[in-house]
């Protein structure tokens, strides 16, 4: 696109309009459809790390250092509470999935977290390979550690509540607990202790937990 701009004389306004249209198209295609309405009542996220990555690639005044500063500041201020996080769940979710592919190429040592929380089969997008290539180039050296620190500290808050389950089916609750146990054992034990008091009269919950070897 930029090569075409150099070869064909168009006005700056036209260039900007074409760039903006392309940028938004890439971002729309990169957003996994399954999570676009994860929090239906939450405010949309207008600007996120893919915006910053594209701007860093295409704007000389920004570049690598600017992207690293933006994404670190975002992570440092990212809410741990699901309600406050809202649609930014989509953003951290996609980033985590991309980093897993970059670092482990699918052979992630935390399979329950990968399968239950990240759900890699739902993250396939047309521009995934290109996006990950640039993310790997521009990401801060410790971005992976920062992202996983966020999940370790907060995953227990995302585990589905037993009281919200329908038809006494607690399969999903047990699956998320298995992911929590794998990633953050101390938080798992703390939440399990709470459940034993609050939900002791839910036999189907404990049956589901037992089936996954959690009891």
CNS distance restraints for C-alpha pairs under 8 A (distance, minus, plus):
assign (resid   1 and name CA) (resid   5 and name CA) 6.37 0.50 0.50
assign (resid   2 and name CA) (resid   6 and name CA) 6.36 0.50 0.50
assign (resid   3 and name CA) (resid   7 and name CA) 6.39 0.50 0.50
assign (resid   4 and name CA) (resid   8 and name CA) 5.90 0.50 0.50
assign (resid   5 and name CA) (resid   9 and name CA) 6.70 0.50 0.50
assign (resid   5 and name CA) (resid  10 and name CA) 6.96 0.50 0.50
assign (resid   5 and name CA) (resid  15 and name CA) 7.19 0.50 0.50
assign (resid  10 and name CA) (resid  14 and name CA) 6.30 0.50 0.50
assign (resid  10 and name CA) (resid  15 and name CA) 6.66 0.50 0.50
assign (resid  11 and name CA) (resid  15 and name CA) 6.27 0.50 0.50
assign (resid  12 and name CA) (resid  16 and name CA) 6.10 0.50 0.50
assign (resid  13 and name CA) (resid  17 and name CA) 6.16 0.50 0.50
assign (resid  14 and name CA) (resid  18 and name CA) 6.12 0.50 0.50
assign (resid  15 and name CA) (resid  19 and name CA) 6.04 0.50 0.50
assign (resid  16 and name CA) (resid  20 and name CA) 6.01 0.50 0.50
assign (resid  17 and name CA) (resid  21 and name CA) 6.17 0.50 0.50
assign (resid  18 and name CA) (resid  22 and name CA) 6.15 0.50 0.50
assign (resid  19 and name CA) (resid  23 and name CA) 5.98 0.50 0.50
assign (resid  20 and name CA) (resid  24 and name CA) 6.16 0.50 0.50
assign (resid  21 and name CA) (resid  25 and name CA) 6.14 0.50 0.50
assign (resid  22 and name CA) (resid  26 and name CA) 6.23 0.50 0.50
assign (resid  23 and name CA) (resid  27 and name CA) 6.32 0.50 0.50
assign (resid  23 and name CA) (resid  51 and name CA) 7.74 0.50 0.50
assign (resid  23 and name CA) (resid  54 and name CA) 7.30 0.50 0.50
assign (resid  24 and name CA) (resid  28 and name CA) 6.02 0.50 0.50
assign (resid  25 and name CA) (resid  29 and name CA) 6.17 0.50 0.50
assign (resid  26 and name CA) (resid  30 and name CA) 6.15 0.50 0.50
assign (resid  26 and name CA) (resid 127 and name CA) 7.51 0.50 0.50
assign (resid  27 and name CA) (resid  31 and name CA) 6.43 0.50 0.50
assign (resid  27 and name CA) (resid  50 and name CA) 6.73 0.50 0.50
assign (resid  27 and name CA) (resid  51 and name CA) 7.30 0.50 0.50
assign (resid  29 and name CA) (resid 125 and name CA) 6.58 0.50 0.50
assign (resid  29 and name CA) (resid 126 and name CA) 6.77 0.50 0.50
assign (resid  29 and name CA) (resid 127 and name CA) 7.32 0.50 0.50
assign (resid  30 and name CA) (resid 125 and name CA) 5.66 0.50 0.50
assign (resid  30 and name CA) (resid 126 and name CA) 7.14 0.50 0.50
assign (resid  30 and name CA) (resid 127 and name CA) 6.41 0.50 0.50
assign (resid  30 and name CA) (resid 128 and name CA) 7.12 0.50 0.50
assign (resid  31 and name CA) (resid  35 and name CA) 7.87 0.50 0.50
assign (resid  31 and name CA) (resid  36 and name CA) 6.92 0.50 0.50
assign (resid  31 and name CA) (resid  90 and name CA) 7.76 0.50 0.50
assign (resid  31 and name CA) (resid  94 and name CA) 7.83 0.50 0.50
assign (resid  31 and name CA) (resid 125 and name CA) 7.59 0.50 0.50
assign (resid  32 and name CA) (resid  36 and name CA) 6.49 0.50 0.50
assign (resid  32 and name CA) (resid  90 and name CA) 7.91 0.50 0.50
assign (resid  32 and name CA) (resid  94 and name CA) 7.73 0.50 0.50
assign (resid  32 and name CA) (resid 122 and name CA) 6.88 0.50 0.50
assign (resid  32 and name CA) (resid 123 and name CA) 5.66 0.50 0.50
assign (resid  32 and name CA) (resid 124 and name CA) 7.29 0.50 0.50
assign (resid  32 and name CA) (resid 125 and name CA) 6.82 0.50 0.50
assign (resid  33 and name CA) (resid  37 and name CA) 7.89 0.50 0.50
assign (resid  34 and name CA) (resid  38 and name CA) 7.55 0.50 0.50
assign (resid  34 and name CA) (resid 122 and name CA) 6.75 0.50 0.50
assign (resid  35 and name CA) (resid  90 and name CA) 5.95 0.50 0.50
assign (resid  36 and name CA) (resid  87 and name CA) 7.61 0.50 0.50
assign (resid  36 and name CA) (resid  90 and name CA) 6.88 0.50 0.50
assign (resid  37 and name CA) (resid  87 and name CA) 7.77 0.50 0.50
assign (resid  38 and name CA) (resid  87 and name CA) 6.96 0.50 0.50
assign (resid  38 and name CA) (resid  90 and name CA) 7.69 0.50 0.50
assign (resid  39 and name CA) (resid  86 and name CA) 5.78 0.50 0.50
assign (resid  39 and name CA) (resid  87 and name CA) 5.88 0.50 0.50
assign (resid  42 and name CA) (resid  83 and name CA) 7.88 0.50 0.50
assign (resid  42 and name CA) (resid  86 and name CA) 5.14 0.50 0.50
assign (resid  42 and name CA) (resid  87 and name CA) 6.16 0.50 0.50
assign (resid  43 and name CA) (resid  86 and name CA) 6.89 0.50 0.50
assign (resid  43 and name CA) (resid  87 and name CA) 6.83 0.50 0.50
assign (resid  44 and name CA) (resid  87 and name CA) 6.10 0.50 0.50
assign (resid  45 and name CA) (resid  87 and name CA) 6.32 0.50 0.50
assign (resid  45 and name CA) (resid  88 and name CA) 6.48 0.50 0.50
assign (resid  47 and name CA) (resid  51 and name CA) 6.08 0.50 0.50
assign (resid  47 and name CA) (resid  52 and name CA) 7.84 0.50 0.50
assign (resid  48 and name CA) (resid  52 and name CA) 6.59 0.50 0.50
assign (resid  48 and name CA) (resid  91 and name CA) 6.97 0.50 0.50
assign (resid  49 and name CA) (resid  53 and name CA) 6.02 0.50 0.50
assign (resid  49 and name CA) (resid  70 and name CA) 7.86 0.50 0.50
assign (resid  49 and name CA) (resid  71 and name CA) 6.36 0.50 0.50
assign (resid  49 and name CA) (resid  91 and name CA) 7.52 0.50 0.50
assign (resid  50 and name CA) (resid  54 and name CA) 6.10 0.50 0.50
assign (resid  51 and name CA) (resid  55 and name CA) 6.13 0.50 0.50
assign (resid  52 and name CA) (resid  56 and name CA) 5.97 0.50 0.50
assign (resid  52 and name CA) (resid  67 and name CA) 5.87 0.50 0.50
assign (resid  52 and name CA) (resid  70 and name CA) 7.32 0.50 0.50
assign (resid  53 and name CA) (resid  57 and name CA) 6.23 0.50 0.50
assign (resid  53 and name CA) (resid  67 and name CA) 6.20 0.50 0.50
assign (resid  53 and name CA) (resid 134 and name CA) 7.66 0.50 0.50
assign (resid  53 and name CA) (resid 135 and name CA) 7.18 0.50 0.50
assign (resid  53 and name CA) (resid 138 and name CA) 7.58 0.50 0.50
assign (resid  54 and name CA) (resid  58 and name CA) 6.17 0.50 0.50
assign (resid  55 and name CA) (resid  59 and name CA) 5.54 0.50 0.50
assign (resid  55 and name CA) (resid  62 and name CA) 7.17 0.50 0.50
assign (resid  55 and name CA) (resid  63 and name CA) 7.63 0.50 0.50
assign (resid  56 and name CA) (resid  60 and name CA) 7.23 0.50 0.50
assign (resid  56 and name CA) (resid  62 and name CA) 5.17 0.50 0.50
assign (resid  56 and name CA) (resid  63 and name CA) 4.11 0.50 0.50
assign (resid  56 and name CA) (resid  64 and name CA) 6.13 0.50 0.50
assign (resid  56 and name CA) (resid  66 and name CA) 6.97 0.50 0.50
assign (resid  56 and name CA) (resid  67 and name CA) 6.00 0.50 0.50
assign (resid  57 and name CA) (resid  63 and name CA) 6.02 0.50 0.50
assign (resid  57 and name CA) (resid  64 and name CA) 7.75 0.50 0.50
assign (resid  58 and name CA) (resid  63 and name CA) 7.82 0.50 0.50
assign (resid  59 and name CA) (resid  63 and name CA) 6.44 0.50 0.50
assign (resid  62 and name CA) (resid  66 and name CA) 5.22 0.50 0.50
assign (resid  62 and name CA) (resid  67 and name CA) 7.29 0.50 0.50
assign (resid  63 and name CA) (resid  67 and name CA) 6.47 0.50 0.50
assign (resid  64 and name CA) (resid  68 and name CA) 6.29 0.50 0.50
assign (resid  64 and name CA) (resid 138 and name CA) 5.38 0.50 0.50
assign (resid  64 and name CA) (resid 139 and name CA) 7.90 0.50 0.50
assign (resid  65 and name CA) (resid  69 and name CA) 6.26 0.50 0.50
assign (resid  66 and name CA) (resid  70 and name CA) 6.19 0.50 0.50
assign (resid  67 and name CA) (resid  71 and name CA) 6.20 0.50 0.50
assign (resid  67 and name CA) (resid 138 and name CA) 7.02 0.50 0.50
assign (resid  67 and name CA) (resid 139 and name CA) 7.61 0.50 0.50
assign (resid  68 and name CA) (resid  72 and name CA) 6.08 0.50 0.50
assign (resid  68 and name CA) (resid 138 and name CA) 7.07 0.50 0.50
assign (resid  68 and name CA) (resid 139 and name CA) 6.12 0.50 0.50
assign (resid  68 and name CA) (resid 140 and name CA) 5.49 0.50 0.50
assign (resid  69 and name CA) (resid  73 and name CA) 6.14 0.50 0.50
assign (resid  70 and name CA) (resid  74 and name CA) 6.17 0.50 0.50
assign (resid  71 and name CA) (resid  75 and name CA) 6.20 0.50 0.50
assign (resid  72 and name CA) (resid  76 and name CA) 6.16 0.50 0.50
assign (resid  72 and name CA) (resid 143 and name CA) 7.72 0.50 0.50
assign (resid  73 and name CA) (resid  77 and name CA) 6.36 0.50 0.50
assign (resid  74 and name CA) (resid  78 and name CA) 5.94 0.50 0.50
assign (resid  75 and name CA) (resid 146 and name CA) 7.53 0.50 0.50
assign (resid  75 and name CA) (resid 147 and name CA) 7.45 0.50 0.50
assign (resid  75 and name CA) (resid 150 and name CA) 7.96 0.50 0.50
assign (resid  78 and name CA) (resid  85 and name CA) 7.06 0.50 0.50
assign (resid  79 and name CA) (resid  84 and name CA) 6.02 0.50 0.50
assign (resid  79 and name CA) (resid  85 and name CA) 5.20 0.50 0.50
assign (resid  80 and name CA) (resid  84 and name CA) 7.57 0.50 0.50
assign (resid  80 and name CA) (resid  85 and name CA) 6.68 0.50 0.50
assign (resid  80 and name CA) (resid 150 and name CA) 7.67 0.50 0.50
assign (resid  80 and name CA) (resid 153 and name CA) 7.89 0.50 0.50
assign (resid  80 and name CA) (resid 154 and name CA) 5.52 0.50 0.50
assign (resid  80 and name CA) (resid 157 and name CA) 7.68 0.50 0.50
assign (resid  81 and name CA) (resid  85 and name CA) 5.97 0.50 0.50
assign (resid  81 and name CA) (resid 154 and name CA) 7.56 0.50 0.50
assign (resid  81 and name CA) (resid 157 and name CA) 6.67 0.50 0.50
assign (resid  82 and name CA) (resid  86 and name CA) 6.10 0.50 0.50
assign (resid  82 and name CA) (resid  89 and name CA) 7.69 0.50 0.50
assign (resid  82 and name CA) (resid 157 and name CA) 6.97 0.50 0.50
assign (resid  82 and name CA) (resid 158 and name CA) 6.48 0.50 0.50
assign (resid  85 and name CA) (resid  89 and name CA) 6.17 0.50 0.50
assign (resid  87 and name CA) (resid  91 and name CA) 7.33 0.50 0.50
assign (resid  88 and name CA) (resid  92 and name CA) 6.40 0.50 0.50
assign (resid  89 and name CA) (resid  93 and name CA) 5.84 0.50 0.50
assign (resid  90 and name CA) (resid  94 and name CA) 6.09 0.50 0.50
assign (resid  91 and name CA) (resid  95 and name CA) 6.22 0.50 0.50
assign (resid  92 and name CA) (resid  96 and name CA) 6.03 0.50 0.50
assign (resid  92 and name CA) (resid 147 and name CA) 7.86 0.50 0.50
assign (resid  93 and name CA) (resid  97 and name CA) 6.31 0.50 0.50
assign (resid  93 and name CA) (resid 118 and name CA) 6.44 0.50 0.50
assign (resid  94 and name CA) (resid  98 and name CA) 6.18 0.50 0.50
assign (resid  94 and name CA) (resid 123 and name CA) 7.18 0.50 0.50
assign (resid  95 and name CA) (resid  99 and name CA) 6.15 0.50 0.50
assign (resid  96 and name CA) (resid 100 and name CA) 6.16 0.50 0.50
assign (resid  96 and name CA) (resid 118 and name CA) 7.47 0.50 0.50
assign (resid  96 and name CA) (resid 144 and name CA) 7.94 0.50 0.50
assign (resid  96 and name CA) (resid 147 and name CA) 6.87 0.50 0.50
assign (resid  96 and name CA) (resid 148 and name CA) 7.97 0.50 0.50
assign (resid  97 and name CA) (resid 101 and name CA) 6.44 0.50 0.50
assign (resid  97 and name CA) (resid 118 and name CA) 6.21 0.50 0.50
assign (resid  97 and name CA) (resid 120 and name CA) 6.73 0.50 0.50
assign (resid  97 and name CA) (resid 123 and name CA) 7.36 0.50 0.50
assign (resid  98 and name CA) (resid 102 and name CA) 6.20 0.50 0.50
assign (resid  98 and name CA) (resid 128 and name CA) 7.93 0.50 0.50
assign (resid  98 and name CA) (resid 132 and name CA) 6.07 0.50 0.50
assign (resid  99 and name CA) (resid 103 and name CA) 5.95 0.50 0.50
assign (resid  99 and name CA) (resid 132 and name CA) 7.72 0.50 0.50
assign (resid  99 and name CA) (resid 136 and name CA) 7.95 0.50 0.50
assign (resid  99 and name CA) (resid 144 and name CA) 6.57 0.50 0.50
assign (resid 100 and name CA) (resid 104 and name CA) 5.53 0.50 0.50
assign (resid 100 and name CA) (resid 105 and name CA) 6.69 0.50 0.50
assign (resid 100 and name CA) (resid 106 and name CA) 6.67 0.50 0.50
assign (resid 100 and name CA) (resid 108 and name CA) 6.69 0.50 0.50
assign (resid 101 and name CA) (resid 105 and name CA) 4.21 0.50 0.50
assign (resid 101 and name CA) (resid 106 and name CA) 5.36 0.50 0.50
assign (resid 102 and name CA) (resid 132 and name CA) 6.79 0.50 0.50
assign (resid 102 and name CA) (resid 136 and name CA) 6.83 0.50 0.50
assign (resid 104 and name CA) (resid 108 and name CA) 5.55 0.50 0.50
assign (resid 108 and name CA) (resid 114 and name CA) 7.15 0.50 0.50
assign (resid 110 and name CA) (resid 114 and name CA) 6.24 0.50 0.50
assign (resid 110 and name CA) (resid 182 and name CA) 6.73 0.50 0.50
assign (resid 110 and name CA) (resid 183 and name CA) 7.11 0.50 0.50
assign (resid 111 and name CA) (resid 115 and name CA) 5.94 0.50 0.50
assign (resid 112 and name CA) (resid 116 and name CA) 5.77 0.50 0.50
assign (resid 112 and name CA) (resid 117 and name CA) 7.76 0.50 0.50
assign (resid 112 and name CA) (resid 175 and name CA) 7.93 0.50 0.50
assign (resid 112 and name CA) (resid 178 and name CA) 6.61 0.50 0.50
assign (resid 112 and name CA) (resid 179 and name CA) 4.78 0.50 0.50
assign (resid 112 and name CA) (resid 182 and name CA) 6.95 0.50 0.50
assign (resid 113 and name CA) (resid 117 and name CA) 5.29 0.50 0.50
assign (resid 113 and name CA) (resid 118 and name CA) 6.70 0.50 0.50
assign (resid 113 and name CA) (resid 176 and name CA) 7.95 0.50 0.50
assign (resid 113 and name CA) (resid 178 and name CA) 8.00 0.50 0.50
assign (resid 113 and name CA) (resid 179 and name CA) 4.51 0.50 0.50
assign (resid 113 and name CA) (resid 180 and name CA) 7.24 0.50 0.50
assign (resid 113 and name CA) (resid 182 and name CA) 7.13 0.50 0.50
assign (resid 113 and name CA) (resid 183 and name CA) 6.92 0.50 0.50
assign (resid 114 and name CA) (resid 118 and name CA) 4.98 0.50 0.50
assign (resid 114 and name CA) (resid 119 and name CA) 6.12 0.50 0.50
assign (resid 114 and name CA) (resid 120 and name CA) 6.96 0.50 0.50
assign (resid 115 and name CA) (resid 119 and name CA) 4.76 0.50 0.50
assign (resid 115 and name CA) (resid 120 and name CA) 6.69 0.50 0.50
assign (resid 116 and name CA) (resid 175 and name CA) 6.58 0.50 0.50
assign (resid 116 and name CA) (resid 176 and name CA) 6.36 0.50 0.50
assign (resid 116 and name CA) (resid 179 and name CA) 6.68 0.50 0.50
assign (resid 117 and name CA) (resid 176 and name CA) 7.21 0.50 0.50
assign (resid 117 and name CA) (resid 179 and name CA) 7.36 0.50 0.50
assign (resid 119 and name CA) (resid 123 and name CA) 7.23 0.50 0.50
assign (resid 120 and name CA) (resid 124 and name CA) 7.46 0.50 0.50
assign (resid 124 and name CA) (resid 128 and name CA) 6.82 0.50 0.50
assign (resid 127 and name CA) (resid 131 and name CA) 5.94 0.50 0.50
assign (resid 128 and name CA) (resid 132 and name CA) 6.04 0.50 0.50
assign (resid 129 and name CA) (resid 133 and name CA) 6.19 0.50 0.50
assign (resid 130 and name CA) (resid 134 and name CA) 6.49 0.50 0.50
assign (resid 131 and name CA) (resid 135 and name CA) 6.08 0.50 0.50
assign (resid 132 and name CA) (resid 136 and name CA) 5.93 0.50 0.50
assign (resid 133 and name CA) (resid 137 and name CA) 6.49 0.50 0.50
assign (resid 134 and name CA) (resid 138 and name CA) 6.08 0.50 0.50
assign (resid 135 and name CA) (resid 139 and name CA) 5.49 0.50 0.50
assign (resid 139 and name CA) (resid 143 and name CA) 6.38 0.50 0.50
assign (resid 142 and name CA) (resid 146 and name CA) 6.30 0.50 0.50
assign (resid 143 and name CA) (resid 147 and name CA) 6.15 0.50 0.50
assign (resid 144 and name CA) (resid 148 and name CA) 6.23 0.50 0.50
assign (resid 145 and name CA) (resid 149 and name CA) 6.01 0.50 0.50
assign (resid 146 and name CA) (resid 150 and name CA) 6.44 0.50 0.50
assign (resid 147 and name CA) (resid 151 and name CA) 6.63 0.50 0.50
assign (resid 148 and name CA) (resid 152 and name CA) 6.10 0.50 0.50
assign (resid 149 and name CA) (resid 153 and name CA) 6.16 0.50 0.50
assign (resid 150 and name CA) (resid 154 and name CA) 6.14 0.50 0.50
assign (resid 151 and name CA) (resid 155 and name CA) 5.11 0.50 0.50
assign (resid 152 and name CA) (resid 183 and name CA) 6.26 0.50 0.50
assign (resid 152 and name CA) (resid 184 and name CA) 5.49 0.50 0.50
assign (resid 153 and name CA) (resid 184 and name CA) 7.80 0.50 0.50
assign (resid 154 and name CA) (resid 158 and name CA) 7.32 0.50 0.50
assign (resid 155 and name CA) (resid 159 and name CA) 6.86 0.50 0.50
assign (resid 155 and name CA) (resid 180 and name CA) 6.57 0.50 0.50
assign (resid 156 and name CA) (resid 180 and name CA) 6.45 0.50 0.50
assign (resid 156 and name CA) (resid 187 and name CA) 6.44 0.50 0.50
assign (resid 156 and name CA) (resid 188 and name CA) 6.98 0.50 0.50
assign (resid 156 and name CA) (resid 191 and name CA) 7.21 0.50 0.50
assign (resid 159 and name CA) (resid 173 and name CA) 6.55 0.50 0.50
assign (resid 159 and name CA) (resid 176 and name CA) 5.62 0.50 0.50
assign (resid 159 and name CA) (resid 177 and name CA) 6.73 0.50 0.50
assign (resid 160 and name CA) (resid 164 and name CA) 7.36 0.50 0.50
assign (resid 160 and name CA) (resid 165 and name CA) 7.86 0.50 0.50
assign (resid 160 and name CA) (resid 172 and name CA) 7.33 0.50 0.50
assign (resid 160 and name CA) (resid 173 and name CA) 5.43 0.50 0.50
assign (resid 160 and name CA) (resid 176 and name CA) 7.36 0.50 0.50
assign (resid 161 and name CA) (resid 165 and name CA) 6.97 0.50 0.50
assign (resid 161 and name CA) (resid 173 and name CA) 7.02 0.50 0.50
assign (resid 162 and name CA) (resid 170 and name CA) 6.79 0.50 0.50
assign (resid 162 and name CA) (resid 173 and name CA) 6.58 0.50 0.50
assign (resid 162 and name CA) (resid 199 and name CA) 7.69 0.50 0.50
assign (resid 162 and name CA) (resid 205 and name CA) 7.48 0.50 0.50
assign (resid 165 and name CA) (resid 169 and name CA) 6.31 0.50 0.50
assign (resid 165 and name CA) (resid 170 and name CA) 6.39 0.50 0.50
assign (resid 168 and name CA) (resid 204 and name CA) 6.43 0.50 0.50
assign (resid 168 and name CA) (resid 205 and name CA) 7.56 0.50 0.50
assign (resid 169 and name CA) (resid 204 and name CA) 7.12 0.50 0.50
assign (resid 169 and name CA) (resid 205 and name CA) 7.53 0.50 0.50
assign (resid 170 and name CA) (resid 174 and name CA) 6.28 0.50 0.50
assign (resid 170 and name CA) (resid 204 and name CA) 6.78 0.50 0.50
assign (resid 170 and name CA) (resid 205 and name CA) 5.27 0.50 0.50
assign (resid 170 and name CA) (resid 208 and name CA) 6.10 0.50 0.50
assign (resid 171 and name CA) (resid 175 and name CA) 6.19 0.50 0.50
assign (resid 171 and name CA) (resid 205 and name CA) 7.85 0.50 0.50
assign (resid 171 and name CA) (resid 208 and name CA) 5.74 0.50 0.50
assign (resid 171 and name CA) (resid 209 and name CA) 7.93 0.50 0.50
assign (resid 172 and name CA) (resid 176 and name CA) 6.25 0.50 0.50
assign (resid 173 and name CA) (resid 177 and name CA) 6.25 0.50 0.50
assign (resid 173 and name CA) (resid 205 and name CA) 7.95 0.50 0.50
assign (resid 174 and name CA) (resid 178 and name CA) 6.22 0.50 0.50
assign (resid 174 and name CA) (resid 205 and name CA) 7.54 0.50 0.50
assign (resid 174 and name CA) (resid 208 and name CA) 5.99 0.50 0.50
assign (resid 174 and name CA) (resid 209 and name CA) 5.10 0.50 0.50
assign (resid 174 and name CA) (resid 212 and name CA) 7.15 0.50 0.50
assign (resid 175 and name CA) (resid 179 and name CA) 6.48 0.50 0.50
assign (resid 175 and name CA) (resid 212 and name CA) 7.58 0.50 0.50
assign (resid 176 and name CA) (resid 180 and name CA) 6.16 0.50 0.50
assign (resid 177 and name CA) (resid 181 and name CA) 6.06 0.50 0.50
assign (resid 177 and name CA) (resid 188 and name CA) 6.89 0.50 0.50
assign (resid 178 and name CA) (resid 182 and name CA) 6.29 0.50 0.50
assign (resid 178 and name CA) (resid 212 and name CA) 7.35 0.50 0.50
assign (resid 178 and name CA) (resid 214 and name CA) 7.01 0.50 0.50
assign (resid 179 and name CA) (resid 183 and name CA) 6.23 0.50 0.50
assign (resid 180 and name CA) (resid 184 and name CA) 5.50 0.50 0.50
assign (resid 180 and name CA) (resid 185 and name CA) 6.74 0.50 0.50
assign (resid 180 and name CA) (resid 187 and name CA) 7.41 0.50 0.50
assign (resid 180 and name CA) (resid 188 and name CA) 5.68 0.50 0.50
assign (resid 181 and name CA) (resid 185 and name CA) 4.52 0.50 0.50
assign (resid 181 and name CA) (resid 186 and name CA) 7.80 0.50 0.50
assign (resid 181 and name CA) (resid 187 and name CA) 7.65 0.50 0.50
assign (resid 181 and name CA) (resid 188 and name CA) 5.06 0.50 0.50
assign (resid 181 and name CA) (resid 189 and name CA) 7.68 0.50 0.50
assign (resid 184 and name CA) (resid 188 and name CA) 6.24 0.50 0.50
assign (resid 185 and name CA) (resid 189 and name CA) 6.22 0.50 0.50
assign (resid 186 and name CA) (resid 190 and name CA) 6.30 0.50 0.50
assign (resid 187 and name CA) (resid 191 and name CA) 6.14 0.50 0.50
assign (resid 188 and name CA) (resid 192 and name CA) 5.96 0.50 0.50
assign (resid 189 and name CA) (resid 193 and name CA) 6.12 0.50 0.50
assign (resid 190 and name CA) (resid 194 and name CA) 6.53 0.50 0.50
assign (resid 191 and name CA) (resid 195 and name CA) 6.25 0.50 0.50
assign (resid 192 and name CA) (resid 196 and name CA) 6.18 0.50 0.50
assign (resid 193 and name CA) (resid 197 and name CA) 6.76 0.50 0.50
assign (resid 194 and name CA) (resid 198 and name CA) 6.07 0.50 0.50
assign (resid 195 and name CA) (resid 199 and name CA) 5.15 0.50 0.50
assign (resid 195 and name CA) (resid 200 and name CA) 7.04 0.50 0.50
assign (resid 196 and name CA) (resid 200 and name CA) 5.16 0.50 0.50
assign (resid 202 and name CA) (resid 206 and name CA) 6.90 0.50 0.50
assign (resid 203 and name CA) (resid 207 and name CA) 6.13 0.50 0.50
assign (resid 204 and name CA) (resid 208 and name CA) 6.14 0.50 0.50
assign (resid 205 and name CA) (resid 209 and name CA) 6.25 0.50 0.50
assign (resid 206 and name CA) (resid 210 and name CA) 5.97 0.50 0.50
assign (resid 206 and name CA) (resid 215 and name CA) 7.68 0.50 0.50
assign (resid 207 and name CA) (resid 211 and name CA) 6.22 0.50 0.50
assign (resid 208 and name CA) (resid 212 and name CA) 6.71 0.50 0.50
assign (resid 209 and name CA) (resid 213 and name CA) 6.54 0.50 0.50
assign (resid 209 and name CA) (resid 214 and name CA) 5.16 0.50 0.50
assign (resid 209 and name CA) (resid 215 and name CA) 6.24 0.50 0.50
assign (resid 210 and name CA) (resid 214 and name CA) 5.34 0.50 0.50
assign (resid 210 and name CA) (resid 215 and name CA) 4.94 0.50 0.50
